[in-house]
Amino acid sequence: MAERHPLALVKRELLARARREGAPDPVIDMVESLPERDYTNMADIARTLGIGVEKRRW
C-alpha cells in the first residue's frame, strides 16, 4: 500500500471539519457528494467537484 501524503484528507475528515466549522448546508452537501479517496489540497477537491481552479500566472 502506498504511503499516505501527510496533508491528505479523506471524505469523512473533510465532512467532520466542515460540520465543526459551521459550514452551510450546501457546502455539507457538496462534501457528502465527494467520492471516497484521499484529497491532497483544495484544488484537488475543487476539480473533483467540477469547480474551476486558478492556474499559476508565472
Stockholm file with secondary structure:
# STOCKHOLM 1.0

chainA/1-58         MAERHPLALVKRELLARARREGAPDPVIDMVESLPERDYTNMADIARTLGIGVEKRRW
#=GR chainA/1-58 SS CCCCCTTCEEHHHHHHHHHHTTCCHHHHHHHHTSCSSEECSHHHHHHHHTCCCCCCCC
#=GC SS_cons        CCCCCTTCEEHHHHHHHHHHTTCCHHHHHHHHTSCSSEECSHHHHHHHHTCCCCCCCC
//
